[in-house]
Amino acid sequence: MTNTQGREVRPFKDFMLDIRYGTSQPPTFNELGEFKFIRATNIKAGRITENGMLRISADEAAKIEKCRLNGNEIIIVRSGANTGDTCVVTDEYRDQYAGYDIIVTLNLEIANPVFFNELMNTHYMQAIIKPLTVRAAQPHINSEQVQNLPMLVVPLQEQEQFATFVRQSDKSKLLISRLKEFILMGYRGHGKM
């Protein structure tokens, strides 16, 4: 919860190129739509989840072009029960669309999105972010609050090393999950469950 290394702290806006809100009007959803529409319910534990993912057509996507994702943005849930939850837009979600939340584009010359996403999911940042969201009947955070979040200043090389570790850890978790599924399928196939 403390900055034990005594690193410099600067507002999040110092690392950003852009911050914008997603759409305020819900599009018409179409289960055969060409594009995924990432909502707050698709952001869990710092990652995007496909559970309950909705889709939109190209016509609907054209109406919300400002919500199109280029990859490497951070999406921050701006209201509701999941306020303050974050994720990085991975290559898999490039050219898809963000829903109603805050979309942050970082300056990649000084900021690694994986590093900052993980930083915002630490106990330290949750202790800072969550209290900001309880000032109204429904939890909410706005772009000004996000821009003023205190962020540790870490050299890009260290951020990159940390991001590589996170990616390797995610791959290991995925492999373990698939191995468990394989083992369970084997047991079921042999009538042992």
N, C-alpha and C positions, 0 to 999 in steps of 0.2 A: 504493500500500500504506500510505500515511501520510495522516493528517488534515492536509493542508497548509494548510487555511483555519482550523485551530484551533477547529473547531466543538465544541460541547458534545456529549458522548456519554452516552447513558442506556441502561439495559437495555430490551430489546424489550418486556417486560411493561408498561412505562409507556405504550405506545402501543396496548395490547390491551384489548378488552372481554371476550374469551373465548378460551380455548385448550382443545381437546379432541382425543381420539383418535378415529379412525374405528373401524370394526368390527373385532373380533378373530376373528369367525366368518365364513367366506366364505358368501355367499348362494348360492342355486341360480341359475345363469345361464340365460337364455332369449333366444335371438337375436331373438325377436319381442317382448321385454319393452318396456314403456313408458318405462323410465328407463335412462339411461347410468350406468355404474359406473366411476368414474375411479380407476385404479390407478397405482402407481409407473411402470409401463411406458408410461403415457399422458402422462407429464410429461417434456418434453424442452426444453432450452434456454429455460427460464422460461415455457413455454407448454404448453397442453393439446393433445395430438395425438389424432386419431381412430384412428390405426393400432392395431389390436388391441383396440379399445374393446369391452367386454362390456356386456350389458344385463341388467336384472332386471325382474321383474313388479311390479305394484302390491302384491301380497301379500308379496313378499320385501322391498320397500321399506318396508312398514309395520313390519317386524321390526327395521329399522335406522334408524329415524326420526332418531336423533341425528346421522346422517351426511348428512342432507339439506342441500343447499347453498342459501343465500339470494342468493348473488352477492356479489362483492367480497372473499370470504375469500381467504386464502393457504393453499395446501396445501403441506406440507413432507413429503417422503418420509422416513420414519423408520427404515427398515432395508433392507439389501440393497445391491446394487451402486450404486444410484442415491441412496443416503442423502444428504440435504441438498439434493437438487434441489427446486425450488419452482415454483409457478405461481399466477396469479391466476384466480379463478373469474369468468369473463366472463358477460355476460348470457345468452349461448348455453347456458351450463351451469347457470343458475339452476333450482332445483327438481330437479336431478339429484343423484346420490349419490357421496360420496367413499368410497374403499376403506378401506385399513388405516392410513392415514397421519395426520399431525397437521394439524388444521384450526384456523387462526388467524383470529379476527374482530377487525379493528382498529377503533379509535375514529375514525370518519371525520371527526370534528371537528378532529382533529389529525394524522391519518395517511392518506395516499393509498396504497392497496394496490399500485398499479402502481409507484409510486416505491420502496416497500419491497421488492417482488419483484425489481426491477432491482438494488437495493442488495445483496440477498442473492445475486445472481448475478454480482457483481463479483469480481475477483481478491482484493480485500481480504477480503470475507466468506468466500469459499471457503478462504482461508488460515486463517480462524478456525473455520469450520464443519467442514471435512474432518478436521482433527486430532481433533476431539471424537468422531468416529465410529469411530475405529480401536482403541478400548480393549477390544474383545471379538473373538471369532473371526469374527463376522459384523458388518459395519459397522452402527451403530445410533446414533440420537440420540433423546433423550427430551424431554418437554415442559419440564422444569426447565431443561435446557440451552438450549432455544429461548428461554424467557422471559428468560434472562440474557445473550443475545447482545448485544454492544455495538452500538448504533445511533446514527448521527449525528442530531442535532437540527437539522432544517431547517424553516423556516417553511412552513406549508401552501401558501401561494401559490406558492412555489418548487417544492414537490413537484408541484402541479397543472400548472405550466408544463412540468416535466420529463415528467410522465405524458402530456401532450398531444403532446409531441415523440415519445415512444415509440409512441403509437398511430398517429401519422402515418407513422412509419418502418415499422411493421408493415403498414400499408395499402400503402405503396410496394413493400415486398417481395412482398406478395401479387399486386399488379398485374404486377410484373416476372415472377414465376413463371407467371402465367396467360398473359402475352404469349409467353414462351418455349414453353409448351405449344401455343399457337395456331400459332406459327411452325413448330414441329416437325410438327404435324398437317398443315399446308400442304405441307411438303416430302414427307411420307409420301404425301399424296394425289396428288402429281404424280410419284411414282416416283423421287424424287431421293435417297431414303435406302435 
